[in-house]
Amino acid sequence: LTIHDSGFTATPLASNSIDISNEVQLYKKVTVLPASVVYYEDDFPVIYYAGDKVDVRVIMPLYRAVSDVYREKMETIYESSVKLSWREVYVGIRKLEHNGITYYFVDNEQYFGREGKLYGHFDDGERFAYFCEAVLSCLPYIDFIPDVLHAHDWQAALAVIYLKVKYKKDWRYGRVKSVFTIHNIEYQGKYDPYILGSLFGLGNEYLPLMCYDGCINLMKAAIE
């Protein structure tokens, strides 16, 4: 299921796009994958809609599981901090060119430098709120404001939400449209409404947008 925002007109041969994904198969093989982001062709991952006239880039967390083979080829292109509610948190952006595609990695050891599973941690809400805020805040500094922001599953849902309620006020983001793709509807990013401000940095005026069936539902909010 792919949801386009209102007013979106696809321009597949002229658009610049960035895919925001919790995981990409090139870097970490797990059971559930956002397969629309990459697929295997002769053992090389290729963006499914990449073409000569389309600048499609991918951004994901720099997990500890990312191989040193790829880390050694990365370039640090941005270091700063982002504000997430009351927190001021470090963000680093690493860049890698691979198979004709530009990949960015959001670096934060506190959130992504953990051994074991990529998600399913007690603080996943905070981790992926940070990820989405970091993605949007860094775009002007990596010299890439896309025409289309393509978010995958609940972990990237806040990128669509933040674009709509926070970043559209900034002229640099005014023309950016969003697409939200659901790969696994079972996991929707559900949280207690009480943490809307302290965790996600949004005021109570956004409760109608963010809530469904008595709780915050990030997937529902991204669709709206």
Beta strands, then each sheet from edge to edge (+ up, - down):
strand 1: 2-4
strand 2: 16-20
strand 3: 38-41
strand 4: 44-47
strand 5: 55-61
strand 6: 75-84
strand 7: 87-98
strand 8: 101-107
strand 9: 148-152
strand 10: 177-181
strand 11: 190-191
strand 12: 211-212
strand 13: 215-217
sheet 1: 1+ 10- 9- 2- 5- 8- 7+ 6-
sheet 2: 3+ 4-
sheet 3: 11+ 13- 12+
end
